[in-house]
């Protein structure tokens, strides 16, 4: 009897060991043949599907950025009309494109589609038309580095957004971050390279871990259009304002010294700064950056399928992937980790909205001063306070995840913005009294996006009609021209089998 039991146990053990050995062999084989290229990726190849033939796992995960079903407290991938959620934004951006249209950013797959659809790019009737410069394409597509290499950097920035419409059609993807020959992470946007040189740094000496953030820093940063760039005068040349540093005060000083403004506010007439999305700058001031954690560690964590470990290219909020993004380091329950994040974001938002309320009043009160006959000299310091206070508000708001990435720094920035706003409103009250107005300025009904847009004089029906005409008449021509051009690319993808 003992011999039979021993025999059966031996058979079971041998069987299980065989399964284990088979699994190990299969996983090794999967790893061995994982990166055997199927096609040769041409230099400046913008089509993500071509890269996907060699890297199917990464490509399939990248396609998940099409999903638009996740909504977090402060972001996610779901389409959200931010002006509808907070109509005060219309007042803050009066006279600027964001007062027309501002939606929550979706996944990278929608980069080109969303810029086609936004009212900010207007309804151009053809080349040379429309409100936006060609520079606005810079972070939207791997067609951008292709074009820059073909026609030159300054020439790419030159002209109108509509001038490059038929050339920029592929959404953000592989060629934006990877070298076609070595597949190493690489910088494809010249502004980041140029600002490193201006700071006396060599970006080529960055480590691989640093590059896992720097490829994001090509776009998720503050920038402006410099029309005084030596050798490219008059061209809206994309530039990073890091000469004095990356803090809110350092960049403010940079802009003030050159008397730069993004636009003049329609109500207050203040020379305004629009923070773009200084995610990288604010990330650097947080504890995760201090510990050497990169952007990709949380937003593109490693993933395993079979025997393969690869970077998950479903770039998204870590709150939708807590197991792989957060719990690799933090052992708390997922719900606890989410609660920690949302708590920080909610507290930051409370303070930011107080500053936002003060800014809305400042713009409307400043308009009242002008209406009562205030002079430019009387308004000078007030307008500077408005500029500096809103710059701090926008720096905190536009950096999106910064209230979690760096809650201490964002709290400091908002606090200093509240100080600026308080000082400015005291000056406004004194000036109003001098001008004979000794009662509170009436705030109009701006409780909805539509009411706020009407108050600042936007003809939304006209803007929407122009956009629809563009999508009906011009956009199809762009897409057809791009399709014909890319049909000629196919012969360049040489099969290696």
C-alpha positions in Angstrom: 0.0 0.0 0.0 2.8 2.4 0.9 4.5 1.7 -2.4 1.3 2.6 -4.3 0.9 5.8 -2.4 4.5 6.7 -2.9 4.2 5.9 -6.6 1.1 8.1 -7.0 2.7 11.0 -5.2 5.8 10.6 -7.3 3.7 10.7 -10.5 1.8 13.8 -9.3 5.1 15.6 -8.4 6.7 14.7 -11.7 3.6 15.9 -13.6 3.6 19.2 -11.7 7.3 19.6 -12.3 6.8 18.9 -15.9 4.1 21.6 -16.1 6.4 24.0 -14.4 9.3 23.2 -16.7 7.0 23.6 -19.7 5.7 26.9 -18.4 9.3 28.2 -17.9 10.3 27.1 -21.4 7.3 28.7 -22.9 7.9 31.9 -21.0 11.6 31.9 -22.1 10.5 31.3 -25.7 8.0 34.2 -25.5 10.7 36.5 -24.1 13.2 35.3 -26.7 11.0 36.0 -29.7 9.2 39.0 -28.3 11.2 41.7 -30.1 12.0 40.0 -33.4 11.0 42.9 -35.8 8.4 42.2 -38.4 9.0 45.4 -40.4 11.7 48.0 -40.7 10.6 51.3 -39.1 11.6 54.1 -41.3 13.0 57.3 -39.8 10.3 59.8 -38.9 7.6 57.1 -39.4 4.5 58.8 -37.9 2.0 56.0 -38.1 1.6 54.2 -34.8 0.1 51.1 -36.4 3.5 50.5 -38.2 5.4 50.6 -34.9 2.7 48.2 -33.5 3.7 45.5 -36.0 7.0 45.2 -34.1 5.7 45.9 -30.6 2.2 44.5 -30.5 1.8 44.3 -26.7 2.8 48.0 -26.3 0.6 49.0 -29.2 -2.4 47.1 -28.0 -2.1 48.8 -24.6 -1.7 52.2 -26.3 -5.0 51.7 -28.1 -6.6 51.6 -24.7 -6.1 55.4 -24.6 -9.3 55.5 -26.7 -11.3 54.6 -23.6 -13.1 57.6 -22.2 -15.0 56.1 -19.4 -12.9 57.0 -16.3 -13.6 60.1 -14.3 -11.6 61.0 -11.2 -12.1 64.0 -8.9 -9.8 66.1 -10.9 -9.3 64.4 -14.3 -9.6 61.1 -15.9 -10.3 60.3 -19.6 -13.9 61.3 -19.8 -15.0 64.3 -21.9 -16.1 67.0 -19.5 -17.1 70.6 -20.4 -15.1 72.5 -17.8 -16.7 75.8 -18.6 -20.1 74.3 -17.9 -18.8 72.9 -14.6 -17.4 76.2 -13.6 -18.7 79.2 -15.5 -16.3 81.6 -13.7 -13.5 80.4 -16.0 -15.2 82.2 -18.8 -14.6 85.5 -17.0 -11.1 84.7 -16.1 -10.2 84.0 -19.7 -12.3 86.8 -21.3 -10.6 87.8 -24.5 -8.7 84.5 -24.8 -9.6 81.3 -26.7 -10.3 79.3 -23.5 -13.3 81.4 -22.8 -14.9 79.9 -26.0 -14.2 76.2 -25.2 -12.4 74.2 -22.6 -12.9 70.5 -22.2 -11.1 68.0 -20.0 -8.3 66.4 -21.9 -8.9 62.9 -23.1 -6.5 60.1 -24.0 -3.6 60.6 -26.4 -5.6 58.9 -29.2 -7.8 62.0 -29.3 -5.0 64.6 -29.6 -5.7 65.5 -33.2 -9.4 64.9 -33.2 -10.0 67.2 -30.2 -7.9 70.0 -31.7 -10.0 69.7 -34.8 -13.2 70.0 -32.8 -12.3 72.7 -30.3 -13.7 76.2 -30.9 -10.3 77.6 -29.9 -8.9 76.7 -33.3 -11.8 78.5 -35.0 -13.3 77.7 -38.4 -10.5 78.4 -40.9 -11.6 78.4 -44.6 -8.2 77.4 -45.8 -4.5 78.1 -45.5 -3.6 81.5 -44.0 -6.9 81.7 -42.2 -8.0 81.2 -38.6 -7.0 82.6 -35.1 -4.3 80.1 -34.1 -0.6 79.8 -35.2 0.9 76.6 -36.6 2.8 76.3 -33.4 -0.4 74.9 -31.7 0.2 71.6 -33.5 3.6 71.1 -31.7 2.5 68.6 -29.1 -0.3 66.8 -30.9 1.3 64.3 -33.3 4.4 62.3 -34.4 3.9 64.1 -37.7 5.4 67.1 -36.0 9.0 65.8 -35.7 8.6 64.4 -39.2 7.7 67.9 -40.6 10.3 69.6 -38.5 13.0 67.4 -40.1 11.6 67.9 -43.6 11.1 71.7 -43.6 12.9 73.0 -40.5 11.9 74.0 -37.0 11.2 77.7 -37.7 9.4 76.9 -40.9 7.1 74.5 -39.0 6.2 77.2 -36.5 5.6 79.7 -39.2 2.1 80.5 -40.5 -1.3 79.5 -39.3 -2.7 76.4 -37.8 -4.7 75.7 -40.9 -1.5 75.7 -43.0 -0.3 72.4 -41.5 -3.8 70.7 -41.3 -3.3 68.1 -44.0 0.2 67.2 -42.7 -0.7 66.5 -39.0 -3.1 63.6 -38.8 -1.6 60.9 -36.6 -2.3 61.1 -32.8 0.4 61.3 -30.2 2.3 58.0 -30.3 5.5 56.0 -30.7 7.7 58.4 -32.7 7.1 61.2 -30.2 9.2 59.4 -27.7 11.2 56.6 -29.3 14.1 56.5 -31.8 13.1 54.5 -34.8 16.5 52.6 -35.0 17.4 51.9 -31.4 13.9 52.2 -29.8 15.5 54.2 -27.0 13.7 57.1 -25.4 14.5 60.3 -27.3 13.6 64.0 -27.3 11.8 65.0 -30.5 10.7 68.5 -29.6 13.4 71.1 -29.9 12.1 73.5 -27.2 13.2 71.1 -24.4 16.7 70.6 -25.9 17.1 74.4 -26.4 16.1 75.2 -22.9 18.6 72.7 -21.5 21.3 74.3 -23.5 20.2 77.7 -22.3 20.5 76.5 -18.7 24.0 75.1 -19.4 22.9 71.4 -19.2 23.3 68.5 -21.6 20.1 66.6 -22.1 22.1 63.8 -23.7 23.5 63.0 -20.3 20.1 62.2 -18.8 19.7 58.7 -17.3 17.1 56.3 -18.6 15.0 56.9 -15.5 15.2 60.7 -16.0 14.2 60.2 -19.7 11.0 58.4 -18.4 9.9 61.9 -17.3 11.7 64.1 -19.8 9.8 62.6 -22.8 6.7 63.8 -21.0 8.3 67.2 -20.3 8.4 67.8 -24.0 4.8 68.8 -23.7 3.5 68.7 -20.2 5.1 72.0 -19.3 4.7 75.8 -19.3 5.7 77.4 -22.6 5.1 80.6 -24.7 5.5 81.7 -28.3 8.6 83.9 -28.7 8.3 86.2 -31.7 11.7 87.7 -31.1 13.7 84.5 -31.4 17.0 85.4 -33.1 17.0 84.1 -36.7 13.2 83.5 -36.6 11.9 87.0 -35.9 8.1 87.3 -36.2 7.6 83.5 -36.0 5.7 82.3 -32.9 8.7 80.1 -31.8 7.8 77.7 -29.0 10.0 78.4 -25.9 10.2 77.3 -22.3 10.6 80.2 -19.7 13.1 78.4 -17.5 16.0 80.8 -17.7 15.5 82.0 -14.1 14.2 78.6 -12.8 11.0 76.6 -12.9 9.1 78.1 -9.9 6.0 80.2 -10.3 8.0 83.3 -9.2 11.0 82.5 -11.5 8.9 82.2 -14.6 6.8 85.2 -13.6 10.0 87.3 -13.4 11.1 86.0 -16.8 7.9 87.1 -18.4 7.8 90.5 -16.5 11.3 91.4 -17.5 10.5 90.9 -21.2 7.1 92.5 -20.9 5.4 89.4 -22.3 1.7 88.8 -22.3 -0.4 86.0 -23.7 -3.4 88.4 -24.1 -5.0 91.5 -22.8 -8.0 90.8 -20.6 -11.3 92.0 -22.2 -12.8 93.3 -19.0 -9.9 94.5 -16.8 -7.5 95.2 -19.6 -4.7 93.5 -17.6 -1.8 92.1 -19.5 -2.4 88.4 -18.8 -0.3 85.2 -18.6 -1.9 81.9 -19.4 -0.3 78.9 -17.7 -0.3 76.1 -20.2 0.1 72.9 -18.2 3.2 73.0 -16.0 3.0 69.4 -14.9 6.7 68.7 -15.1 7.7 71.8 -13.2 5.4 71.1 -10.3 6.2 67.4 -10.3 9.8 68.2 -9.6 8.8 69.9 -6.4 7.0 66.9 -5.0 8.1 63.9 -2.9 7.8 61.4 -5.7 10.3 63.2 -7.8 12.6 63.6 -4.8 12.5 59.8 -4.4 13.4 59.2 -8.0 10.0 58.2 -9.2 9.4 59.1 -12.9 6.2 60.1 -14.6 6.1 56.7 -16.4 6.3 54.8 -13.1 2.8 55.9 -12.2 1.2 56.8 -15.5 2.7 54.0 -17.5 3.6 51.2 -15.0 5.2 47.9 -16.0 2.8 45.2 -17.0 3.2 41.4 -17.5 1.6 39.2 -20.1 2.7 35.6 -20.3 6.5 35.8 -20.0 6.7 39.4 -21.1 7.2 42.4 -18.9 6.7 45.7 -20.7 5.7 49.3 -20.2 2.0 49.7 -20.3 1.3 52.4 -22.9 -2.3 52.9 -21.7 -1.2 56.3 -20.4 -3.8 57.3 -17.9 -4.6 58.5 -14.4 -3.0 56.2 -11.8 -6.4 56.2 -10.0 -7.7 53.9 -12.7 -4.8 51.4 -12.2 -3.9 51.6 -8.5 -2.7 48.0 -8.3 0.1 48.5 -10.8 0.8 52.2 -10.3 0.5 52.8 -6.5 0.5 49.4 -4.7 3.9 48.4 -6.2 5.3 50.7 -3.5 2.4 51.5 -1.1 0.9 48.5 0.7 -2.3 50.2 1.7 -5.7 49.1 0.3 -6.7 50.7 -3.1 -9.7 52.5 -1.6 -7.4 54.1 1.1 -4.9 55.2 -1.5 -7.6 56.8 -3.6 -9.1 58.5 -0.6 -5.6 60.0 0.2 -5.3 61.4 -3.3 -8.8 62.9 -3.4 -8.5 64.4 0.0 -5.4 66.4 -1.0 -7.0 67.4 -4.2 -10.2 68.5 -2.6 -8.5 70.6 0.0 -6.3 72.3 -2.6 -9.4 73.0 -4.7 -11.2 74.7 -1.8 -8.4 77.2 -1.6 -8.0 77.6 -5.4 -11.7 78.4 -5.7 -11.4 81.1 -3.1 -8.7 82.7 -5.3 -10.8 82.1 -8.4 -13.8 84.0 -6.8 -11.5 86.9 -5.9 -10.1 87.1 -9.4 -13.6 87.2 -11.0 -14.4 90.1 -8.8 -11.1 91.9 -9.6 -11.7 91.7 -13.3 -15.3 93.1 -13.0 -14.3 95.7 -10.4 -11.3 96.8 -12.6 -13.7 97.2 -15.5 -15.9 99.5 -13.3 -12.8 101.6 -12.6 -12.2 102.0 -16.4 -15.9 102.8 -16.9 -15.6 105.6 -14.3 -12.7 107.2 -16.1 -9.6 105.7 -14.4 -6.3 106.5 -16.0 -3.6 104.0 -17.1 -1.4 105.4 -14.3 -4.0 104.8 -11.7 -4.6 101.3 -12.9 -1.0 100.2 -13.4 -0.4 98.5 -10.0 -3.9 97.0 -9.9 -3.4 95.4 -13.3 0.0 94.0 -12.2 -1.7 92.5 -9.1 -4.4 90.9 -11.3 -1.7 89.5 -13.7 0.3 88.0 -10.8 -2.6 86.7 -8.8 -4.2 84.9 -11.8 -0.8 83.6 -13.0 -0.6 81.8 -9.6 -4.2 80.5 -9.9 -3.6 79.2 -13.4 -0.3 77.7 -12.5 -2.0 75.7 -9.8 -5.1 74.9 -11.9 -3.5 74.1 -15.2 -0.9 71.7 -13.8 -3.8 69.3 -13.2 -2.4 66.6 -10.9 0.0 69.0 -9.1 -2.3 69.3 -6.0 -1.3 65.6 -5.4 2.1 65.6 -7.1 3.2 68.5 -4.9 0.5 69.6 -2.4 2.8 71.7 -0.3 4.1 73.8 -3.2 0.7 74.2 -4.7 -0.7 75.3 -1.3 2.1 77.9 -1.1 1.4 79.1 -4.7 -2.4 79.5 -4.1 -1.7 81.2 -0.7 0.6 83.8 -2.4 -2.0 84.3 -5.1 -4.6 85.1 -2.4 -2.3 87.6 -0.9 -1.8 89.3 -4.4 -5.6 89.3 -4.9 -6.3 90.8 -1.5 -3.7 93.6 -2.0 -5.2 94.3 -5.5 -8.7 94.5 -4.3 -7.8 96.9 -1.5 -6.2 99.1 -4.2 -9.3 98.8 -6.4 -11.6 99.8 -3.5 -9.5 102.9 -2.8 -9.5 103.9 -6.5 -13.3 103.3 -6.8 -13.8 105.7 -3.8 -11.6 108.3 -5.5 -13.7 108.0 -8.6 -16.9 108.5 -6.5 -18.1 104.9 -6.2 -18.5 104.0 -2.6 -20.5 100.9 -2.7 -19.9 97.3 -3.8 -19.6 96.7 -7.5 -22.5 94.7 -8.8 -21.6 91.2 -10.1 -23.6 90.2 -13.2 -25.4 86.9 -13.5 -22.6 84.5 -14.7 -24.1 81.4 -13.2 -23.9 79.4 -16.4 -21.4 79.1 -19.2 -23.9 80.7 -21.6 -24.6 83.7 -19.4 -20.9 84.3 -18.8 -20.1 84.1 -22.5 -22.9 86.5 -23.4 -21.6 88.9 -20.7 -18.1 89.1 -22.2 -19.5 89.5 -25.7 -19.0 86.2 -27.4 -21.2 85.3 -30.3 -21.3 81.6 -29.6 -23.8 80.8 -32.4 -21.4 82.3 -34.9 -18.4 80.5 -33.6 -20.2 77.1 -33.6 -21.5 77.7 -37.1 -18.0 78.5 -38.3 -16.6 75.4 -36.8 -19.3 73.2 -38.3 -18.6 74.7 -41.8 -14.9 74.0 -41.3 -15.6 70.4 -40.3 -17.9 70.0 -43.3 -15.8 71.6 -46.0 -12.1 71.9 -45.0 -11.4 69.0 -42.6 -12.4 66.3 -45.2 -9.9 67.8 -47.6 -7.2 67.6 -45.1 -7.9 64.0 -44.3 -8.1 63.0 -47.9 -4.8 64.7 -48.7 -3.1 63.0 -45.8 -4.5 59.6 -46.9 -3.0 60.0 -50.3 0.3 61.1 -48.9 0.5 58.1 -46.6 -0.3 55.6 -49.3 3.2 56.3 -50.5 4.7 55.4 -47.2 3.7 51.7 -47.5 6.5 50.8 -49.9 9.0 52.0 -47.3 8.1 49.5 -44.7 10.3 46.6 -45.7 9.4 43.1 -44.3 12.3 41.3 -42.6 10.6 37.8 -42.8 
